[in-house]
């Protein structure tokens, strides 16, 4: 079985999905866009980078033709498209091979409803032509179903799993706990401090500026610190806005806001969660964030929006604290910490059962081996 995976090299989710495919025994060729290089731990038989060819209209047309030629030459069983953009929709429509489209929240929950004219039509037709459509949350699946006229059975939920051998609850004196303590020391965070961790992309959707502003104004306990880790490939203008907001905070708050401004190898990520107590998720739209699942696997608590449909669904399986960001204050932090202390082990066990990498890989393999109900 062979596939060509098409997506954005700036997205860590592209590399995760490629890893799932290869673990499922599927020969994978990855075509990506953007300036980023593959993250460590993710290497493939072939990775084609079109980043140098997409800066002009002629370059975009040329790279599109190259992609179609690659698909026709390689003859994969499927093309896999990660994230529904106008370009990826055109590839689905022009490709001679059947497509599996993986929607990841913003493309369906935000971009498609806002699209007008030709863009909306093309994306809608691509949804209709896709052999399978996978989603990571019921809210995304329902949004897809509103956009297509084909059989609902072709829209599948496949949770994005995490490596539960890597992401696990730190044990005192063991490597993850020691690395977490070293990270706190590096950043100047006291050993006994409560750490609120924001581990999301620096983009307006994730409201990092709002988090900093709310923390500075309403989380006044000197024992509570905020740790920001901005993902690689972040919007530099938004990152600057976050730093400006940090500078606006009073001296007492500024001392408790920390910025991890260096690359972090994937294998070291458990130490980041080990250094945190509560992970913050307050975007304007979201599917099921992988960082939330990683946090649960590592024993962290989660403070998240009360308005994201995916988070309401997750609340059926996990003990998380849902509030509007505007309500975040010292009393909320105290209550969320109490919830974490009671349910950290249970949440980690649920990750192993529902959101482990092995579960995801088995679901992908089953999808590649099956046929839509409309086929003979």
SULPECOR-V290865 format. One record per residue. N is the residue number from 0. PSI is psi in whole degrees, -180 to 180 (999 if undefined). Layout:
N PSI
N PSI
This chain:
0 134
1 145
2 156
3 123
4 127
5 129
6 -158
7 120
8 -15
9 -9
10 123
11 -23
12 -31
13 -44
14 -36
15 -46
16 -40
17 -40
18 -40
19 -45
20 -47
21 -36
22 -27
23 4
24 21
25 122
26 120
27 127
28 129
29 124
30 121
31 164
32 145
33 169
34 -10
35 155
36 160
37 138
38 154
39 151
40 -10
41 102
42 142
43 168
44 -44
45 133
46 115
47 126
48 118
49 12
50 -35
51 -8
52 7
53 22
54 -15
55 164
56 -44
57 -42
58 -39
59 -43
60 -44
61 -44
62 -34
63 -44
64 -40
65 -40
66 -45
67 -41
68 -42
69 -44
70 -44
71 -34
72 -45
73 -27
74 58
75 158
76 -38
77 153
78 139
79 125
80 122
81 114
82 126
83 101
84 173
85 -43
86 -47
87 -32
88 -42
89 -39
90 -41
91 -42
92 -36
93 -14
94 139
95 -3
96 152
97 153
98 144
99 117
100 127
101 109
102 144
103 39
104 -83
105 -39
106 -34
107 -38
108 -27
109 -58
110 -48
111 -46
112 -30
113 -15
114 149
115 158
116 -136
117 -39
118 -43
119 -40
120 -48
121 -45
122 -40
123 -41
124 -36
125 -39
126 -42
127 -37
128 -27
129 134
130 -45
131 151
132 124
133 145
134 156
135 1
136 149
137 -35
138 -39
139 -42
140 -43
141 -36
142 -40
143 -45
144 -30
145 -18
146 -14
147 158
148 -5
149 -175
150 136
151 -21
152 -16
153 -5
154 111
155 145
156 122
157 112
158 142
159 109
160 160
161 156
162 101
163 -6
164 -29
165 -48
166 110
167 165
168 127
169 140
170 136
171 131
172 -8
173 173
174 -46
175 -44
176 -41
177 -41
178 -38
179 -43
180 -38
181 -37
182 -42
183 -43
184 -42
185 -39
186 -5
187 28
188 126
189 149
190 -41
191 5
192 152
193 128
194 122
195 123
196 126
197 112
198 58
199 167
200 142
201 90
202 151
203 -34
204 -29
205 -2
206 39
207 -39
208 -44
209 -37
210 -46
211 -44
212 -45
213 -41
214 -49
215 -35
216 -31
217 -12
218 95
219 -8
220 122
221 -11
222 -4
223 125
224 155
225 127
226 121
227 126
228 111
229 127
230 151
231 145
232 15
233 157
234 114
235 -35
236 -37
237 -37
238 -40
239 -39
240 -37
241 -45
242 -37
243 -42
244 -37
245 -41
246 -26
247 -23
248 153
249 169
250 -40
251 -41
252 -41
253 -36
254 -20
255 7
256 125
257 141
258 115
259 95
260 57
261 154
262 146
263 113
264 147
265 -39
266 -19
267 -4
268 -38
269 -31
270 -30
271 -47
272 -35
273 -28
274 -13
275 160
276 -45
277 132
278 135
279 132
280 104
281 50
282 170
283 -31
284 153
285 153
286 -135
287 106
288 129
289 -37
290 -30
291 -43
292 -41
293 -40
294 -45
295 -42
296 -29
297 5
298 8
299 158
300 165
301 127
302 122
303 170
304 149
305 -1
306 -4
307 122
308 -38
309 -34
310 -34
311 -38
312 -43
313 -31
314 -18
315 -25
316 -27
317 153
318 104
319 162
320 112
321 123
322 161
323 144
324 -34
325 -12
326 -4
327 121
328 -172
329 -41
330 -37
331 -43
332 -43
333 -44
334 -40
335 -36
336 -39
337 -39
338 -42
339 -45
340 -30
341 -29
342 9
343 -48
344 -39
345 -41
346 -43
347 -38
348 -37
349 -37
350 -46
351 -31
352 -42
353 -30
354 29
355 156
356 -39
357 -40
358 -43
359 -46
360 -42
361 -40
362 -40
363 -44
364 -42
365 -36
366 -45
367 -29
368 -6
369 173
370 147
371 151
372 -22
373 -10
374 155
375 999
